[in-house]
Structures are given as structure tokens and as C-alpha cells.
């Protein structure tokens, strides 16, 4: 009988509840995250949280909220526990303002956006460091591209339909209203989706969960913008059941950190929620973030040595002002309506419908029958001239004459005026490459408590996307008109009046400012997902298993009949479909209430992103992997990549010490990659498709935080990765003008490193917190950074006619490893309570205090190679350099 009673006692489940409040205002904190054992919950609008199915034992409760100090509380559970009110110390600062915004300047438009890793920031010490301190080096957790991170807004997946990446600039400047978020790291499960490979986040912008009152702030910086004004007002949930939030911001700079990079960005937000009853609530949100900014570009080492690491070739003087030729402009607002239904004590249903629309465009120079207007064109550099005195004169001109080192706008206008006098088309223009999109979303998921052992989550996701791509003639630069023909085809197919037409339906069309020209097509995509995930909770271990069935269909509609591809460029293409399935499993072994072993594993399937589905979507509807079909049908494609991933973690949680050590490995099989570039050897644009790529990402993550005293903590984190290609894929070159048949070669990439991110990133730091003073200092180290490579330099053709022992073979084929380096960052903040009503905070951050301006953050090898002389320096790599010493100062007030 005694044994039976003891068994019953240990098998009994208990409840732990409490309320999280601001230590000064005593107001409840909505959406605070509370971790206990292996469970995580978020507080409701009143700051209340509840854990169910908790075993007896000793535990550490971890409480974190945006803008507050994390708190860890040891508790002993022998029965149900009400912890009452738990105070969190308000840091008074803007946790996102310390990082500000980074802008990637890349020829890859998918990367050219305001970047924020903050969506994955949690009370996990490693993830927090990776989100803030490693951001300037474009660190990617576990080496994964952003398309493997799933981002939801009010339960709707907002990853871009064409690139697969979340576009954070679509809500840039709305820091105050995106604070409430639920995040899962890596493969860990969530209750709103099966989740992605690299992590999953859901931002909750409903009005009742916003912090009540008015928040206003001003920031001063020397980064991508110089000034920021931001204000948000939230009513909180009123007695009539309504809540509303309005907010907006402006960020601007006449010139950012790089010359010629102006910034003019706005943001707006409107939210309203009605609590219809105790069990029903209806929330509406709408937001947008229009911006316009000048861009910078990567540069070669030769240019950097002459002009400095922050030289920008995209601008020149016009009428006494700097004018940037590459300007990006975007506004893609979203509207969301979400219904929250508490069906009963064990079942909750959340349903969202959303719609987004808008356009994004990037301008650039174009020219006809004239010299290249870009100042850093390789033929204009000193290294192009082999005669020393000529090279010296060219270098001197670069250093002394800005009409040489920058765009000479006066010369472009003068050339067009001369063309006007002969009644000829403009020689130089500014064109705008535009994507105009609209997308409808419908998502619904349910959470069901399945007895005393766990929770079942299941849902459906649906979206329909339409993206129109076209060019607009933005500025004739003093010219009279432009003729819509393909000048490369005109050169290659002399006298062929058909091949040179961009649109055979409107041959030799005269184009004026504001007209579409060049290309015009629409991509359609419909996706649907059905998923379910069961989480189990037992005394000594937890487990979960989840599955998702995904369906993706897409097609292209051409609005111009291209002269080079008259039969497959105009009208609707066939519809292509990709059915896929994902599986996730995992578990946690609870050694005791403070030590755990956690395991996750997944098998996922991914098709190429929509932007890579077609070989050359501007001119034809041929699929990028069409040559890789076994029978030519769209239902037997072999371009579906398989992903096998797993990780194992040891986690320690004590009141004064917490740590996590994780080992992980992810294998990508049959991956597809496509590159589009001008081929200098063939004198035409080509599409290079790599098929059958196998890639492995493996490594270790370490994060530790220890309280030295009640007001001083030490932090140490590190990521040690090994991201490599593990086979030799095939590379097929397709000639965009159809002048030659496709050529296929083996690409010798085995054991090459994945580029674009530090594979080693680490930091040590101290955190001071006393009397509402907050001081952080961190020393960061980055290494094992490899440059993304040109596949054509790793072919047999690139080294043919060279003797086996020729040292030039290594020069051509070896991948470049960039130098590692240190950065030192520090921040200080202070907050005050004024008259018991107003909360004033000031914080100041300095990054790269040591002013390490030699640290290369990334870049790329040019996709051009001199096959005749095999001179790798003819088209040398281009680099991005880390900002030197930079600062961010913010003052804010709440009441």
C-alpha cells in the first residue's frame, strides 16, 4: 500500500501559475515568455501564465520579455503552485534600437533588404548573441539561408513567395508593435506551425496584446540612417471590449555610412480588436513600410586600395548634388483579420485571412551603342593598362578627378543631347526593374489538450500569389526616346529583324518615360499545407512527432512575345506541381528539474524557389531543370531536394548559471542552384544551372551565462561550423540568345565551403545591471569566412592546356578564405521614473570600437573568367567591408 501511494504521488500532475508585471508600473506584461522544464508559454494581455501537467520536483522558472531583464526563479513543486506577482525590471531601452538596422548591399536583390535576426531572439543565451552581436558579419545560424527560417505574422506565413525569405523591410520601423513574438530555434516544435529548418517565429500584433500607453522615441546614428522618429499609442483592452493601436515612424539620412546612400523610410500601423465574448475575439491589423534609398555595391581590392573600403561607384555629381543610379523603392502593405476562438477549456482555434499588395523596384543604368558608364568597369582601372606610365596616369585620374572615379552625369546627358541632334534614340537611360505583387493568405490552426499527457496542434495553410515583373523607363537623361529592341541580339544576329525584338507583338516600339519595355511577365503560385504535431509530456521525458503535406503549383504568363523565343515566351505556360511531405520528431530527457538532454530530427522536401523555377523567366517559360527530366513530364521531376537534419543538446538551468551545448548536422541532397550572368567568353547572357548538389552543414553551438554577483553577469558563446559541398554536381550553361546548344560539365566542388557566412563566430562579454543602469561589453571573433565562388573556374575547361604541375591550377581552382578578425561592442543605458507617470530611457551603443575597417564581411567571385589567358585577376572578386566605428543613440519616453 505504501509503494502504491508513493507511485500515485509521483504520477500526479500539478499546475503552476503566476502573473508577470512591470516592476515600476505594476502593469501586466503581455506576451512575456515563461520557460519551465521543457514547456514554454506566453502571458496573456493581463500578464498571466499557466503551466499544466507539471510533475513534482525542483525546477528553475525562466521569465523573459522584450525590453526587460530576464529573471530565473527556483521553485519546488509538491502541489499546484500560484506564484502570485513576478516583477521584471524594465530596461527602459529599445532592445532593437541597439542593433538598429543593417542594410545588405548586394547584386542579389533577394538580399538587399533591411535585415533583422531579432525575430529569433529568446532567453537562450546563444540565440540572443547570434541575433545581435553577430549580425554585422551577416552570420547565419547553422549556415542556413534565410529561406529556411519560417516567419509568421498573426499566424500567417509571410516568407516571400519568390525567394522564400522573410523580407523584414516590409515592417521596418515598427519596432514597438512587433515585440510580441513566439519563437522556436532550429527544428524545435511550435503550436502554430510544423516549423522550418532554421527556426520559426510568429509575431503577434493584436491590439489587446500591445503595451498600453504612448511610446515615443528619437534615435541618432551614423549607420544606414542618421535620424529616426517613432511613436505608438495603444489603448489596451477597454471595458467595452475594444482595443486599438496606432503607430508610425520615419527614418532618414541625406547620406548613410557609404557615400551616396541616402535613406528615406516611413512606416505605419493600425490595429483594432473587439472581444466579442469570453471565448471570441476578432482582431484587424494593417501595416506598411514605404522606403526609398540609394544603394552601394561591392568593390574589388584594387578599387578599395585606391579609394578606401567604403567607396561607392553608384553615384556621381549632378547640379552640385550627389545622384545615385541604383535606387531601391518599395511599399508592400498587408491587411490581416484574425479570429481567436476558445471553444472550451481544452480546444483553441485561430483563423487568419490576409492580403498583401504593392511593388518594389530597383533602378540602374542602361546604355545603347555607347561605352560602359560605370566608373569601376574593369577596362577603366589602372590594372587594365600594361604600360606603366599609362596605368600611373589612370590611377592619378582616379585619385584627383571625380568625373573619373564616379558616374559622370554631365557626360551622359551631353551624349544624349548629341543623339537628339541626329534624331537618334538615347544612348543612356535609367531603367527601373519592378516587381508588382499581390497575395491572398488563409490559415487556421487548432490547439487541443489531449488529456494529461500533452497537446495536439494541427492546421491548414493556403496562399495564392501573383507577381508581375517588368521594366519601366525611369529617366531618359535628356534623350528623346528609346527603342524596345535587344541590342545583344542586334549584334549577334545582324539583319534579323525578328530576333532583335523584345516584343514581336509590338515591333520596334518607341518607348518614353513611364513606359514598360524589355520584358513583362507574371508568375503565379498556389501553395497549400496540412500539418499536425502531437506533443507528449511525461515524468522523465517529453516527445513530439509532426507531419506536414505540402502542395505547390505554379505557372508563368508572358505578356511579351520575345523574338529569340517566339514560341514559349507569350501567354500562359503549363501548370507545374510539386507534392511534398515533411516529418519531424524529437524528445527531451529530464535528468532532473535543471538538467536536460534534447534531441530533434527531421526529413524535409523542398522544390526550387519560384524565382529559380524558370531558366530565364524574362524571355521564356522553359523550366530551369527541364533537361533533367527522365521522361519530359512535369510530374516526374527530379529537382526536389531532400533534407535530413538532426541535433542533440545538453541544457543546464540554474538560478545563477544556464548553458546549452548543441551538436547538429544537416544533409541536403539533390539541391538545385541557378546563376544568371553575362558570359565574357561567349559574349552573351547565360543561365548556369547546378543540379544534383549535395551539401552538409554540421557544427557545435555553445552558450553560457553566469551571474558573478546580483548585478554582474558573464556571457560566453560560440558557433563552430563545417558547411561543405560533398559531391561534384553537373553544371549546364544555357545561352539566353539561343546562339549555341546547352553545354554541360562536371563542377569540381567537392569539399568546397559554403560561402557568405562566418563558420566560426564567438563572443565573450559582461553585463552590468544595477539601479536601472545597464552596461554591456562584448568582444567578438569571426573566422572561417569563405567567398561564394564562380563554378566555371572549377571545371576541366578552366584548366585545360595547363600542365598537371602548373601552380596556376591552384590559383584558378582554390576557394578564397577571408581573414578573420575581432570587433568590440559596448552599450550603456539608463532609465528613470518621472513624477510616477513618465518613464524616460536613454541608451547609447558603439559597435566596432576598435575601428577594424579591414574586416571583410563577404562578397563574391565575379561570374566571369578569362578562358584564353586564364588570368584570375582580370575579373577579381568583389568585397563588402564591415562598417568602422559606428554608434546608435536612442532616447525614449513612455506614459
N, C-alpha and C positions, 0 to 999 in steps of 0.2 A: 504493500500500500504506500509506503514511504517513497519507493522508487517511482511508482506511478504518479504520485503527487509532484515529485521533482520533475519528471518528464513534462507534466502538464504545465508547470510553472515556466519552464524554458521554452515550451512550444507556444506560449501565449504571446499575442501581438499587442503593441501599445501605440498610443498616439502622442505626438509631440507637436505643440502649437505655440505660437507667440506672435508678437507684433513688433515690427521694425519701425523706429521713428527717428527723426532728425533730433540730435541731442540738444539743439538750441531751440528750434521752433516747436518741438514735440509733435510735429505733424507726421502722420504715417507716410512711409516711403513706398510708393508703388513700384512694382517690377524689380524689387531687390531680389537677388539670387541667394538662396539658402541651400547649402550642401550638408548632407548628413549621411554617413556611411557611403553608399553608392547612389543615393537618391538626391535629386535636385528639384526644388520647387521655386516658384516666383510668388512674391507677395501680391495681394490684390490691391485695389485702389485705396484701401484703408491701411495697407501695410501689413496685413495679417497673412500668416502662412500656417499650413497644417501638413504634418507628415503622418501617414498611416502605415500600419504593418511594420512597426519597429520592434525589434527584439530587445530583450533585456540586456544590459551591458553598459560599458563605459565608452563614450563617444566624444568627438570634437565637432561642434556645430560651427560651420564657416558661413559668415554673412558678408556679402559684398553688394555694393550699389554704385552706379556711376556718380562720381563726384564725392564719394565718401571713403573713409579709411576702412579696409577690410577688418573684420573682427572675428576672432576664434574663441569659442566658449566651450570648455569641457563640461559635459553633463553626464549624469548617471541615471539610467532608465531602469526602474524596477516596477513602474506602473505608468499610466498615462501622465504626461507632464505638460503643464501650462507655464511657459517661461515668462509670461507677462510681457512687459515692455522692454525691448532691447534697443539701447541708444547707439546710433552710429555717428561718429564725428564727421561733420561736414567739412571737407577740404576747402570749400569756398571757391575752388577753381573750376575751370572748364577742362576736364580731362582730355578733351580732344584739341583744345587750343594749344596745348604744349607741343603737339606734333604739327599743328597747322595742316597745311595741305602740300603734298608733293605733286609735281607735275612731271610726268614722263614725257620726254620729247623724243619721239621715235618715228621712223618712217612707217612703222606698223601702226595704222590708225587704231587698231584694236587696243593698243597700249596707251594711246595718247588720251589720257583722262586723269582727272583728279583721283589719286589713289589713297585709300584708307584701309589699313588692315585692322581697324578698330572693331569691326563687327565681330571678330573672334576673341576680343579681349575679355577675359574672365578672371576669376580669382586664381587661376592656375598661373604660377609664377613664370613658367617658361613662355606660355602663350602671351602673357602681358608684355614680356620683354620683346618677343618677336614682333608684336603688333606695334610697339612704339619705338624701341631703340634700334631695331634692325631695318626699319622702313627706308631710311635714306639710301641704303645699299640695295634696295629692291629685293630683299630677302623673301624667298618663297618657302613657306613651311613644307618640309619634306620634299622640296624641289618641285612642287606641283604647280602647274599653270593655274591661273585664276579660274579657268572654266571648270575645275574640279571642286570649287567651293560653291555650295548652293546658298543663295541669299533669297530670303522671303520677306515681303513687306505685307504685314497684316495677312499672313498665311498664303500669299500669292508669290510664286517664284518669279523673281524679276531679273534673272540672268538674261543677258542679251540673246535674242533668238538666233542671230547670225554668228556671233563669236563664241557664245557660251559663257562669257564672262559677265559678272555684275559690273555695271557702269556707275560707279559711285558718284560721278559728277552730276548724275541726274537728280541727286538730292544734296549736292554740296551746299554748304552754308546753312543747313537746317540742323545743326548740332543739337539744339535744345529739344527737338521733337523726336529724334531718333535714339534717345538714350535708353529707352526701354527695349531690351532685346534678350532673347533666349538663344544661347549658343551651345553647340556641341563641337568638340575638337576631333579632327580626323574622322575615323569611322564610327565614333560613338553615336548611339541612337538618340532620337528625339521623339516627341509626341505629336509633331505637326508634319513630319515627312520621314521617308525612309532615310534621307540624308545623302550627302555627297561623299566623295573620296577624301577631300581635303578639309571637310568641316561644313557645318550647316548653321545658319543663323536666321532668326525670324525677328524682324523689327516690328514692334507693336506701337502704332501711332494713335491709337484710340484716345479720344479726348479725356475720358474719365481716368486714364492711367497717367496723364501728364501731371507734372508737379504744379500745384495750384499757385497762382500769383503771377507777377510780372518779372521777367528776367530781361535785363538789357546789358550789353557789353560793348566795349570798343577794344580793338586789337591793333597793334602796330608791329610790323615785321619787315624784314628785308628778303623775304623768300619769294614765292610766286605772286604774292600781292603785298602791298605796303599797308593797307588800311582795311579794317573790317568793322562794320556796324551790324549788330544783331539784336533783335528784340522779339520776345514771345510772351503772350499772355494766355493763361489757362484759367478757366473758371472753377475747375474741379466739379465734382458731381453735386449739383444743386438739389434743393428739396423738391423741385418739380420734376426731377428725374433727368434733366438735361445737363450736358456738359459741352463746352466748346473751347477750342484753341485756335488762335491766330498767331502767325509769326512771319518774319521776313528778315532778310539780311542783304547787305551789299558788301562786296569785296572788290577792291580796285587798286591798280597801280599804273602810273604812267609808264613805268619801266620796272620789270621784275629783276631777279638776280642776274639774268642774262640780258645783254643789250637787245633792245628792240622787242622785248616780250612784254607788251602791255597786257593788262588784265582788267576786264570789266564784267563782273558777275553779280547776278541778283539771285534771290531765292524767295519763294513764297509758300505758305502753308495755311490751309483752312481745314479744321476738323470739327465735327459735331457728333454728339452721341445722345441717344434717347434710351433711358432704361424703361422699357415698356412694362415690365413687371419684375418680380423677384427672379424669374427664370429666363427672361428675354431681354436682349439689348441689341440695338441697331446703331452701327457706327459708320459715319461717312468721313472720308479724308480726301483731300485733293492737294497736290503739291507740284511744284516745278522749280527749275533752277536754270534760267536762261543765262548764257555767258557768251562772251566774245573775247578772244585772247590771241596774241601773237605767239608764234612757236619758235623754238630754237631747234638746232639739228646737231647730230653727232659730227665730229670733225676728225681729220687724220692727224697723226702725230706731227707731221711736217707743219701743218697749219697751227696746231697748238703751240709748237715751239716758237713760231713767229709772232702769233697774235695773242697768246695766252689761252688758258684752258677754258675760258668762258666766252670765247669768240663765237658769234652767231652770224652765219653767212646769209640769213634770210632777209636782212633789212638793208636799206640804203637811204640817203638823204633826198628828200623831195620838198622843195619850197621851205627849206630850213627846219623840217621836221623828219623824224625817223619813220620810215614806212616799211612795214613787214609784208613780204609777199605771201607768207604762209600764215593765214589767219583761220582759226577754228571757231565756228559759231554753232550753238546748239540750244534747243529748247524742246524737251520731250516730257510734257506733264503727264501725270497719272491721276485717275479718279478711282476710288475704291469704296465699295459698300459691303460691310461685313455684318453678319447676323450671328450673335452669340446666344446659344440655347442650352440652358441647363435642364435637360429632360427630366432627370431625377438625381438622387444623391450619387449615383454611380455612372451616369452617362452624360457627357457633354458633347455638343455638336457645334462646330464653327464652319460657316459657309461664307465665301467671299466671291464677289464678282468685281472685275476691274477692267478698265480700259485706258490705254495709253496711246498717244499720238505725238506727232511733231517731226522735226527734221534736224539733221546735223550736216554741216558742210565744212570742207577744208579747201581753202584757195591755194593756188600755185601758179607759177609762170608757165606759159606755153609759147612756142615760137615756131615760125614757118620760114624756111629758106633763109635763115639767119644764124648767127653764131650763138652759142650757148650763153645765156645771160647770168648764169650762176657764177659768182666770183671764185668759188673753190673748185670749179671744174678742173680736172687733173691736168689739162693742157695749159692752164693758166698759172700753174705753180712753178717755182724755181726748179724743182727736181725734173721737170719735163725737158728742160733745155740741157743738152750735154756740153755746150760751150760755156766754160766757167764765167766769162765776163758777162754773157747774156743772162745767165742764171743769177749773177750778182745784181744786175740791173733790175731784174724781175723782183727779186727779194726786196730791194730798196724801194721799189714802187709799192709793194705790199705794205711796207712799214711807214710810208710817208704820204700815200695818196689813197683816200677812202673811195674814190671812184674806181680804184682797182680792187681794194680789199672788201668792198661792199657792193651791193647792187647799184648800178649807175642808172637811176630812173630817168635822168635827163637824156641820156643816150638812147634809151628805149623809146621815149617819146619822139626824139628827133628822127629816129629811124622810121617810125610810123608816119611822121609828117612827110618825109620824103616819099614813102609809099603812096600817101594820099595824092601827092602832086602828079603821080603817074597813074592814078585811079586803080591802084592795086590793093589787095587785101592787107590788113595789118600784119606786121611782122612779129609783133609781141602782143600778148594779151594776158590778162589774169582770168583763169577759169576757176570755177567752184565745183568740186566733186561732192554731190549731195546724196544723202540717204534720207528718204521720207518714209516714215513707218507709222503703222497703226496696228494695235494688237488687243485682242479680247482674251480675258482670263476668267476661268470659273474653277474654283477649288472648294472642296468640302472635306473635312476630316472629323472623326469622332474619337473620343477617348472614353474607354469603358473600364471601370474597375472590375476585375474578374475575381470575385471572391476575396480571399485574404492573401492571395499569393502574387498578385501582380496587376498589370494594366495592359489592355489591348488597345492599340491605336490603329486606325485604318482610314484611308481616304482616297479621293479621286482628284486628279488634276487635269485640266484641259486648257489649251490655248490655241488661238488661230492668229497667225502673223502674216502681214503683208508689208513688204519692204521694197519701195521703188528707188532705183539707183539711176542717176543721170548727171550730166554736166551742164552747167549754166555759164554762159559768157558773162563774167562779172564786170570786167573793165576792158575796154578797147585800147586804153592807154594812148588816146589821141588818134587812133586809127578810125577808118570809116566803116569797115565791115570785116567779116571772117567767112571763109567758105568751108562748109562742112564736108571735108574730104580727109582721107587717111594719107598723110604725107609720106609715111614709110612705104605704104603700098604704091604710092605715086612714084617713088624712087625705084622700088623693086619690080614693078610691073609697068614699065614705061609704055604709054599709049593704050593701056587697058582702062577704058572709061567705066567699066563695071567694078573691077576690083578696088578702085580707089574710093568708092562711095561708102560713107558711114551709114547712109540710109538710102537704099535703092528706091524706096517709095517716094523720096524727095531728093532727087539727084542734084548735086551742085548747089545745094540750098545756101542762100546768103544769110548769115547769122548776125544779129545785132545784140547789144547788151540786154540781158534778161532772157534770151532765148536758150532753149535746151539744144544741145548738139553732142556729137561724139558717140554717145551711147545712151540708151534708155531702156531699161528692163525692170521687171518686177519678180521678186522671189516670194513664193507662198509656202508657208509651213504650218501644218497642223500636228500638234502633239497631244497625246493622252497617256496618263499614268494611273494605274490602280495599284495601291500598295497596302500592306498590313504588317504590323510589328507587334509581337507579344513579348512583354517583359515580365519576368518571374522574380519574385523576392522570397528567399528562404533564409533560414537562420545563419548558415555558414557561407552561402553563395547566392549570387544573383545571376540571371541569364536572360538572354533575349534572342529571338530569331525573327527575321523580317524578310519579306519578298516584295518585289515590285515588277509589274509587267508594263513595259513602255512601248508605245506605238508612235512612229514618226513618219509623216508623209510630206512630200514637198514637190514642187514643180516650178518651172520658170516660164514667164511670159515676156517675149521680146516685143518691144514697141518700135523697133527699127529693124529694117532688113539690111544686114551687113553685106557689103559687096564681096568680101572674102568668103563668107559663109551664108550664101543666099538661101540655102535650103533648111538650115537649122538655127536661124537667128531670130526669125519673126514669128509671132504667135505663141500659142501655148505648147509646151513640151509635154511629154508623157509624165504621168504621176509616178513617183518612186516612193517606195515604202520600206520601213525598217522596223520589224517587230523584234523586241529585245526583252531580256529579263535580268533582274539583279537579285542577289541573295546576300544577306548579312546575318552573321551570328556572333555571339560574344558572351562573356561572363566575367564575374568578379568573385574571387575567393576572399572571404573576410577572415583574415588571420585573427584579428580582434577589432575593436572599435577604432583603431588608429593605424592599422597596417593592412594593406590590401594588395592583391595581385589581380590585374585586369587584362583580359585578352579580347581582341576584336579580329574578325576576319570577314572578307567579302569577295564575291565574284561578281563583276560588273561587265556590262557590254556597252560599247559606245560606237556610234557611227561618226563619220567626219562631220564637222560643224557645217552649217548651211552655207557659210561663205566659201567653204572649200569643197562643197559637193560638186560644183561645176568647174570644168577645166579653165574656161575663160568666159565667165558669165557675161562680160560686157559685149562679147561678139558672137557667142554660140551657146547651145544648150547641151553640149557634149559633157557627160559626167567625167569627173576627174579620174575615176578608176575604171572607165569603160573598157579599156584594154585588158583589165584583169578579171573579166567575167569568164566563167567556164563555159557558158552557153549563150552569152549575149543578152540574157534576160535580166530584168531589174529585180526579179525575185530570187536570183541565185548569185548574190553579190558576195565577194569575199573581202570587202573593205571594212567589216565590222571588227573593231579591236576588242580583245578580251583582256580584262584587268583582274589580276589576283593580288589581293593585298591583305596584310595582317600586321598586328602589333601586339606587344606584350609590355605591360607596365608594372612597376613596383611603386606604390604610393604610400607615403607616410604623412600623417596629420596629427600633430601635437599642438597644444596651445602656443608654444614658443618656437616651433620648428615644423616646417612642412616641406616635402620634397616629392619629386616624381622623376623616375628614370624609365625611359621608353625605348625599346628596340623595335624597328619596323622594317618591312620590306614590301615593295610593290612591283609587280612584273606586268609590263604592257606587252602584249603580243599582237602582231599584225596591225601595227599602227600605220596611219597614212598621214603624210605631210606634203603640202604643196607650196611652191615658191614661184613667184612671177617677177620677171626682171628683163632688162634689156641685155641681150647676149652680144657682147662686143665682137666675138668671132664670127657669128652668123649674121650680124648687123640687123637684128630684128628682136622683137619681144618674144619671149618664150615662157612656157609653163613647165616647170620641173616638178614631177610627182614622185615622191619616195613612197614605195609600197612595201609592206611586209616588215616594217621596223619592229625590232624587239628592244625594249628598254627596261632597265632595272633601277629602281630607287631604293636604297637601303641606308640605314643610319641609326644614330642614337640621339635622343633628346634628354637633356638633364636640366632640371630646375630645382633650386633650393633657396629657401628663405628662413633666416633665423633671427629671433629677437635677442639682441645683445642686452638691451635694457628695455624698460617700458616705452621709451621714446626713440630708440635707435635699433634699426634692423639692417642685416647684411643680406645681399642677394647675389647668387651666382647661377648663371645659366649657360648652356652650350648646346649647339647643334653640330653634329659631326656626320656629314653625309657622303655618300658614294653613289652618284647618279650617272649611269653609263649606258651607252648603246652596246648591245650584246650580240649583234649579228651584222651581216652585210646585206642591207636592203637593196632592192633594184631601183634605179632612177630612170624615169622616162622623160625625155625632153620633147615637148610638142611645140611646133613653130606656129605662132599665132597667125602669121600670114599664109600658112599652108604652103610655103615655098618648098619645103622638104618633108619627107615622111618622118614619123616619130623615130627617135633613136633611144635605145635602152641600154644601160650599162650597169654593172655592179658598182655600188658605192662602198668603199672600204672604210666603214665607220666602226667596226668592232673595237670596243674598249675606248672609244672617244667619250668625252664627258659631255653631259647635258649643260649647255651654256645658259647665261643670263641670270644666275643667282649664286651667291656665295655658298659653297658646300660646307664651309666651316664658318660658324658665327658664334661668338661667345661674348659674355659681359659679366663684370663684377661691379657691385655698387653698394652704396649706403643710402638708407632712407631715414631721415630725421623728422619726427613729428611730436611737437610739444607746444602747448599754449597757442594752438592754431597757427603755428609756424610749420611750414612743410619744406624740407630741403632734400633734394635727390641729387646724387652724383654717380655717374656710370662711366666706366671705361670699357669700350667695345673693341673687339678684334674680329677682322674678317679675312678669310683666306680661301684658297682653292676656288678661285673665280675663273671660269673659262669662257672664252669668247665663242658665241654661236658661229658656226663655220659654213663655208661655201662647199657644198657636196661635190661640185665639179672638180675641185682641186684634189679630191680623194678618189679619182678614177684612174684607170690604166692609161687613158688618153692623155691625162695631165702630165704623166711622166714618161711617155713614150719617147724613144730615141735617146734616152739618158742611160748611161752605163749603170749597172746594178750598184756599184760602189760610189756613185756620184753624190757628194754631200748635198747637192741641190734637191735631191729627192726628199730628204728630211725637211728642208726649208719649205718645200711646197706642201707636204702632206701633214706635218705635225700641227697639232692644235695649240693655239696660243693660250698660255696661262698668264693671267694678270697678276700683278704684285698685290700681296695682301697689305693690310695696314690697320692702324688704330684710329679711333675717334674718342674724344672725351666730351661728354654732355653733362650739363648741370641745370637744375631749375630750383627756384625758390618761390614760395607763395605764402601769403598771409591773409587771414580773413578776420573781419570784425562784425560784431553785432552793434547796431546804432539805434539808440532810443527804443530798443526792444522790438523794432519793426523792420528795419532795413538790414540787409546782410551784404556787406561790401567785401569783395575779394580782389586781390591783386596777385598776379603770378608772372614770373619772368623766366624764360628759358633761353639758354645759349647752347647751340649744337656745334660740334666740331670746334671746340675751344682751342685746340692746338693748331687750327687752321691748316689742316692737312689737305692741300689743294692738289696733290699728286695722286690722290686715290681715285682710280678709275672704277666707276660703278657698273659699267657694262659697255655694250657696243655691239659691233657685228663685223664680220668679214664681208667685203663687197662681193656681190654675186656676179663678178666679172673677173675673168682671168685671161692673161695673155698667153695663149697656147703656142704662139710662134716663138717668142723669146723666153717664155716661162719665167718671166720676171714678176715675182710676187709683189714687188714694190710699185709696180705701175698702177695697181688698184689696191692700195694698202687698206688695212682695217680702219674703221671709224670708231671713235670712243665718246663716251659720256663721262664727265668728271664730277666727283662729289662737290657739292657746294662747300666753299670755305666757311669760315666762322660766320654763323648766322644766328639771328635772335627772333624771339617772339615774346611780345609783352601784351598782357591782357588785363583789363580792369572791368569788373562786372558788379552789378547790383541786383538784388532780388528783394521784392516786397509784395 
